[in-house]
Amino acid sequence: MQLSPSQIPREVAAILTKIQKAGFEAWIVGGSVRDLLIGQKPKDWDLTTNASPEKIQEIFEKTFYTNEFGTVGVVNEETIEESLKVIQVTPYRLEGKYSDARRPDNVIFSQKIEDDLKRRDFTINALAYDPTSGKLLDLYDGIADIEAGTVRAVGDPNERFSEDALRILRGIRLAAELNFSIEEDTKKAMGECSQQLGKISKERIRDEFIGIINSSQPMQALVLANTLGILSYIVLEIGRGVGVEQNQAHSYDVFEHNLRALQHAADKKWPFEVRIAALFHDIGKPKTRRWSDEKHDWTFHGHDVVGAKITKKALEDLKFSRETIQTTEKLVRWHMFFSDPDKITLSAVRRIIRNVGPENIDSLIKLRMCDRIGTGRPKEQPFRFRKYQSMIEQALQDPITVSMLLINGERVMEVTREKPGPRLGWILHALLEEVLDDPAKNTKEYLQERAKDLAALSDPELQVLGQEGKERKNQEERDKIRDIRKKYFVE
């Protein structure tokens, strides 16, 4: 694997050059190098140097401390790319004991890049690159592990995870993002050190959990987390679905069903709100499972209501944003919306849209697709489901009514001296027909003048025009419904 200076953004290269011209060493380090080697664009850029924090701040005009471990943020105001606006520069450092399994008790700045790399978590992150000299430093065979698709701890994995237990989740998240496997000794140490996760803040766990859910292989990651006894430190209730058999409509237990639903969302590259709702959608089933002698099968009455409550509590514990909690809770609560489209009414569909909000209806549709795939059924969109989609789109359409006009009945009466009654309705429908023919006529000025002309007509003449307008409105609505149904192949 080779790297080229041409892969480095000019903002990053300029910082490296400036530090080196001041007489210090400077390297790109960690995940930035790993991403470059596997052909991905780094999400952020981390640099390391033998300059002290004070020296770094002397070299650059606009900087700020980002943490208590010497990291200095160098500000680039000229760039519009988010990942380049602040570049983190950290001195080489050695770390003291980790008394709380979260952060070192103290750090010691070093003059040797080797000291910095040996404290890194995984070999694929213990890489340093200097584009000026072209030197790629790989002391722990990280490149070989990248080529083999392996996540391996640097040195003794038990020591690494005892230092910072969050590295356990970080390793699982990296494996899921990169579709790598985890080396056996590293995996074993993850399980042995899993209890240390109890010392980690919920916010830090949440961030790794988000990374796992947004990865390409979230199912693989969460199965491993459960096997190693780690899942309970994220969301205990997810693991309660293990071994909980479902009814005959499902091929998998609750745990696997939820994970397969999540994986389908990941395979489709759907957004986070769909993925997390897919993971939680049946989380209420273990608490609501009952045997029915009548059906000779399991029932889960009210699992959507119970699941919404469990979801809300779990996401609150992980310190998710209020918006994420409310959206996920709604999707879980109403994920059972699917019914027989030959029997359900448009008013019922509108109630569903009201319950989740128009902004979430697309996510609800996608969640239902995930739910179906999670049962083990091959089709994502059977006919009945496509028909339901068409009804939702129909319900979301603005009705074709005289309210579309930029003039209302009150204004028509003002400019024509008409009284409330049939003639007023005929005028409005006649105006609507003209606007449907030519939307450019939907202006206050035109409609006011045209209303005066219509008011001069006799009752029979005006009634004919009004009826033509009403029929035109009805035909437009029929055409719109036909196009929607044709779109979903449910004519």
NORQUI-V387820 format. One record per residue. N is the residue number from 1. RES is the residue in one letter. BURIAL is b if it has 16 or more other C-alpha atoms within 10 Angstrom, else e. Layout:
# NORQUI-V387820
n->N res->RES burial->BURIAL
n->N res->RES burial->BURIAL
This chain:
# NORQUI-V387820
n->1 res->M burial->e
n->2 res->Q burial->e
n->3 res->L burial->b
n->4 res->S burial->e
n->5 res->P burial->e
n->6 res->S burial->e
n->7 res->Q burial->e
n->8 res->I burial->e
n->9 res->P burial->e
n->10 res->R burial->e
n->11 res->E burial->b
n->12 res->V burial->b
n->13 res->A burial->b
n->14 res->A burial->e
n->15 res->I burial->b
n->16 res->L burial->b
n->17 res->T burial->b
n->18 res->K burial->e
n->19 res->I burial->b
n->20 res->Q burial->b
n->21 res->K burial->e
n->22 res->A burial->e
n->23 res->G burial->e
n->24 res->F burial->b
n->25 res->E burial->b
n->26 res->A burial->b
n->27 res->W burial->b
n->28 res->I burial->b
n->29 res->V burial->b
n->30 res->G burial->b
n->31 res->G burial->b
n->32 res->S burial->b
n->33 res->V burial->b
n->34 res->R burial->b
n->35 res->D burial->b
n->36 res->L burial->b
n->37 res->L burial->b
n->38 res->I burial->e
n->39 res->G burial->e
n->40 res->Q burial->e
n->41 res->K burial->e
n->42 res->P burial->e
n->43 res->K burial->e
n->44 res->D burial->e
n->45 res->W burial->b
n->46 res->D burial->b
n->47 res->L burial->b
n->48 res->T burial->b
n->49 res->T burial->b
n->50 res->N burial->b
n->51 res->A burial->b
n->52 res->S burial->b
n->53 res->P burial->b
n->54 res->E burial->e
n->55 res->K burial->e
n->56 res->I burial->b
n->57 res->Q burial->b
n->58 res->E burial->e
n->59 res->I burial->b
n->60 res->F burial->e
n->61 res->E burial->e
n->62 res->K burial->e
n->63 res->T burial->b
n->64 res->F burial->e
n->65 res->Y burial->b
n->66 res->T burial->e
n->67 res->N burial->e
n->68 res->E burial->e
n->69 res->F burial->b
n->70 res->G burial->b
n->71 res->T burial->b
n->72 res->V burial->b
n->73 res->G burial->b
n->74 res->V burial->b
n->75 res->V burial->b
n->76 res->N burial->b
n->77 res->E burial->e
n->78 res->E burial->e
n->79 res->T burial->e
n->80 res->I burial->e
n->81 res->E burial->e
n->82 res->E burial->e
n->83 res->S burial->e
n->84 res->L burial->b
n->85 res->K burial->b
n->86 res->V burial->b
n->87 res->I burial->b
n->88 res->Q burial->b
n->89 res->V burial->b
n->90 res->T burial->b
n->91 res->P burial->b
n->92 res->Y burial->b
n->93 res->R burial->b
n->94 res->L burial->b
n->95 res->E burial->b
n->96 res->G burial->e
n->97 res->K burial->e
n->98 res->Y burial->b
n->99 res->S burial->e
n->100 res->D burial->e
n->101 res->A burial->b
n->102 res->R burial->b
n->103 res->R burial->b
n->104 res->P burial->b
n->105 res->D burial->e
n->106 res->N burial->e
n->107 res->V burial->b
n->108 res->I burial->e
n->109 res->F burial->b
n->110 res->S burial->b
n->111 res->Q burial->b
n->112 res->K burial->e
n->113 res->I burial->b
n->114 res->E burial->b
n->115 res->D burial->e
n->116 res->D burial->b
n->117 res->L burial->b
n->118 res->K burial->b
n->119 res->R burial->b
n->120 res->R burial->b
n->121 res->D burial->b
n->122 res->F burial->b
n->123 res->T burial->b
n->124 res->I burial->b
n->125 res->N burial->b
n->126 res->A burial->b
n->127 res->L burial->b
n->128 res->A burial->b
n->129 res->Y burial->b
n->130 res->D burial->b
n->131 res->P burial->b
n->132 res->T burial->e
n->133 res->S burial->e
n->134 res->G burial->e
n->135 res->K burial->e
n->136 res->L burial->b
n->137 res->L burial->b
n->138 res->D burial->b
n->139 res->L burial->e
n->140 res->Y burial->b
n->141 res->D burial->e
n->142 res->G burial->b
n->143 res->I burial->b
n->144 res->A burial->e
n->145 res->D burial->b
n->146 res->I burial->b
n->147 res->E burial->e
n->148 res->A burial->e
n->149 res->G burial->b
n->150 res->T burial->b
n->151 res->V burial->b
n->152 res->R burial->b
n->153 res->A burial->b
n->154 res->V burial->b
n->155 res->G burial->b
n->156 res->D burial->e
n->157 res->P burial->b
n->158 res->N burial->b
n->159 res->E burial->b
n->160 res->R burial->b
n->161 res->F burial->b
n->162 res->S burial->b
n->163 res->E burial->b
n->164 res->D burial->b
n->165 res->A burial->b
n->166 res->L burial->b
n->167 res->R burial->b
n->168 res->I burial->b
n->169 res->L burial->b
n->170 res->R burial->b
n->171 res->G burial->b
n->172 res->I burial->b
n->173 res->R burial->b
n->174 res->L burial->b
n->175 res->A burial->b
n->176 res->A burial->b
n->177 res->E burial->b
n->178 res->L burial->b
n->179 res->N burial->b
n->180 res->F burial->b
n->181 res->S burial->b
n->182 res->I burial->b
n->183 res->E burial->e
n->184 res->E burial->e
n->185 res->D burial->e
n->186 res->T burial->b
n->187 res->K burial->b
n->188 res->K burial->e
n->189 res->A burial->b
n->190 res->M burial->b
n->191 res->G burial->b
n->192 res->E burial->b
n->193 res->C burial->b
n->194 res->S burial->b
n->195 res->Q burial->e
n->196 res->Q burial->b
n->197 res->L burial->b
n->198 res->G burial->b
n->199 res->K burial->e
n->200 res->I burial->b
n->201 res->S burial->e
n->202 res->K burial->b
n->203 res->E burial->e
n->204 res->R burial->e
n->205 res->I burial->b
n->206 res->R burial->b
n->207 res->D burial->e
n->208 res->E burial->b
n->209 res->F burial->b
n->210 res->I burial->b
n->211 res->G burial->b
n->212 res->I burial->b
n->213 res->I burial->b
n->214 res->N burial->b
n->215 res->S burial->b
n->216 res->S burial->b
n->217 res->Q burial->b
n->218 res->P burial->b
n->219 res->M burial->b
n->220 res->Q burial->b
n->221 res->A burial->b
n->222 res->L burial->b
n->223 res->V burial->b
n->224 res->L burial->b
n->225 res->A burial->b
n->226 res->N burial->b
n->227 res->T burial->e
n->228 res->L burial->b
n->229 res->G burial->b
n->230 res->I burial->b
n->231 res->L burial->b
n->232 res->S burial->b
n->233 res->Y burial->b
n->234 res->I burial->b
n->235 res->V burial->b
n->236 res->L burial->e
n->237 res->E burial->b
n->238 res->I burial->b
n->239 res->G burial->b
n->240 res->R burial->b
n->241 res->G burial->b
n->242 res->V burial->b
n->243 res->G burial->e
n->244 res->V burial->e
n->245 res->E burial->b
n->246 res->Q burial->b
n->247 res->N burial->b
n->248 res->Q burial->e
n->249 res->A burial->e
n->250 res->H burial->b
n->251 res->S burial->e
n->252 res->Y burial->b
n->253 res->D burial->b
n->254 res->V burial->b
n->255 res->F burial->b
n->256 res->E burial->b
n->257 res->H burial->b
n->258 res->N burial->b
n->259 res->L burial->b
n->260 res->R burial->b
n->261 res->A burial->b
n->262 res->L burial->b
n->263 res->Q burial->b
n->264 res->H burial->b
n->265 res->A burial->b
n->266 res->A burial->b
n->267 res->D burial->e
n->268 res->K burial->e
n->269 res->K burial->e
n->270 res->W burial->b
n->271 res->P burial->e
n->272 res->F burial->b
n->273 res->E burial->b
n->274 res->V burial->b
n->275 res->R burial->b
n->276 res->I burial->b
n->277 res->A burial->b
n->278 res->A burial->b
n->279 res->L burial->b
n->280 res->F burial->b
n->281 res->H burial->b
n->282 res->D burial->b
n->283 res->I burial->b
n->284 res->G burial->b
n->285 res->K burial->b
n->286 res->P burial->b
n->287 res->K burial->e
n->288 res->T burial->b
n->289 res->R burial->b
n->290 res->R burial->e
n->291 res->W burial->e
n->292 res->S burial->e
n->293 res->D burial->e
n->294 res->E burial->e
n->295 res->K burial->e
n->296 res->H burial->e
n->297 res->D burial->e
n->298 res->W burial->b
n->299 res->T burial->b
n->300 res->F burial->b
n->301 res->H burial->e
n->302 res->G burial->e
n->303 res->H burial->b
n->304 res->D burial->b
n->305 res->V burial->b
n->306 res->V burial->b
n->307 res->G burial->b
n->308 res->A burial->b
n->309 res->K burial->b
n->310 res->I burial->b
n->311 res->T burial->b
n->312 res->K burial->b
n->313 res->K burial->e
n->314 res->A burial->b
n->315 res->L burial->b
n->316 res->E burial->e
n->317 res->D burial->e
n->318 res->L burial->b
n->319 res->K burial->b
n->320 res->F burial->b
n->321 res->S burial->e
n->322 res->R burial->e
n->323 res->E burial->e
n->324 res->T burial->b
n->325 res->I burial->b
n->326 res->Q burial->b
n->327 res->T burial->b
n->328 res->T burial->b
n->329 res->E burial->b
n->330 res->K burial->b
n->331 res->L burial->b
n->332 res->V burial->b
n->333 res->R burial->b
n->334 res->W burial->b
n->335 res->H burial->b
n->336 res->M burial->b
n->337 res->F burial->e
n->338 res->F burial->e
n->339 res->S burial->e
n->340 res->D burial->e
n->341 res->P burial->b
n->342 res->D burial->e
n->343 res->K burial->e
n->344 res->I burial->e
n->345 res->T burial->e
n->346 res->L burial->e
n->347 res->S burial->e
n->348 res->A burial->e
n->349 res->V burial->b
n->350 res->R burial->b
n->351 res->R burial->e
n->352 res->I burial->b
n->353 res->I burial->b
n->354 res->R burial->e
n->355 res->N burial->e
n->356 res->V burial->b
n->357 res->G burial->b
n->358 res->P burial->e
n->359 res->E burial->e
n->360 res->N burial->b
n->361 res->I burial->b
n->362 res->D burial->b
n->363 res->S burial->b
n->364 res->L burial->b
n->365 res->I burial->b
n->366 res->K burial->b
n->367 res->L burial->b
n->368 res->R burial->b
n->369 res->M burial->b
n->370 res->C burial->b
n->371 res->D burial->b
n->372 res->R burial->b
n->373 res->I burial->b
n->374 res->G burial->b
n->375 res->T burial->b
n->376 res->G burial->e
n->377 res->R burial->e
n->378 res->P burial->e
n->379 res->K burial->e
n->380 res->E burial->b
n->381 res->Q burial->e
n->382 res->P burial->e
n->383 res->F burial->e
n->384 res->R burial->e
n->385 res->F burial->b
n->386 res->R burial->b
n->387 res->K burial->b
n->388 res->Y burial->b
n->389 res->Q burial->b
n->390 res->S burial->b
n->391 res->M burial->b
n->392 res->I burial->b
n->393 res->E burial->b
n->394 res->Q burial->b
n->395 res->A burial->b
n->396 res->L burial->e
n->397 res->Q burial->e
n->398 res->D burial->e
n->399 res->P burial->e
n->400 res->I burial->e
n->401 res->T burial->e
n->402 res->V burial->b
n->403 res->S burial->e
n->404 res->M burial->e
n->405 res->L burial->b
n->406 res->L burial->e
n->407 res->I burial->b
n->408 res->N burial->e
n->409 res->G burial->b
n->410 res->E burial->e
n->411 res->R burial->e
n->412 res->V burial->b
n->413 res->M burial->b
n->414 res->E burial->e
n->415 res->V burial->e
n->416 res->T burial->b
n->417 res->R burial->e
n->418 res->E burial->b
n->419 res->K burial->e
n->420 res->P burial->e
n->421 res->G burial->e
n->422 res->P burial->e
n->423 res->R burial->b
n->424 res->L burial->b
n->425 res->G burial->b
n->426 res->W burial->b
n->427 res->I burial->b
n->428 res->L burial->b
n->429 res->H burial->b
n->430 res->A burial->b
n->431 res->L burial->b
n->432 res->L burial->b
n->433 res->E burial->b
n->434 res->E burial->b
n->435 res->V burial->b
n->436 res->L burial->b
n->437 res->D burial->e
n->438 res->D burial->e
n->439 res->P burial->e
n->440 res->A burial->e
n->441 res->K burial->b
n->442 res->N burial->b
n->443 res->T burial->e
n->444 res->K burial->e
n->445 res->E burial->e
n->446 res->Y burial->e
n->447 res->L burial->b
n->448 res->Q burial->b
n->449 res->E burial->e
n->450 res->R burial->b
n->451 res->A burial->b
n->452 res->K burial->b
n->453 res->D burial->e
n->454 res->L burial->b
n->455 res->A burial->b
n->456 res->A burial->e
n->457 res->L burial->e
n->458 res->S burial->e
n->459 res->D burial->e
n->460 res->P burial->e
n->461 res->E burial->e
n->462 res->L burial->b
n->463 res->Q burial->b
n->464 res->V burial->e
n->465 res->L burial->b
n->466 res->G burial->b
n->467 res->Q burial->b
n->468 res->E burial->b
n->469 res->G burial->b
n->470 res->K burial->b
n->471 res->E burial->e
n->472 res->R burial->b
n->473 res->K burial->b
n->474 res->N burial->e
n->475 res->Q burial->e
n->476 res->E burial->e
n->477 res->E burial->b
n->478 res->R burial->e
n->479 res->D burial->e
n->480 res->K burial->e
n->481 res->I burial->b
n->482 res->R burial->e
n->483 res->D burial->e
n->484 res->I burial->b
n->485 res->R burial->b
n->486 res->K burial->e
n->487 res->K burial->e
n->488 res->Y burial->b
n->489 res->F burial->e
n->490 res->V burial->b
n->491 res->E burial->e
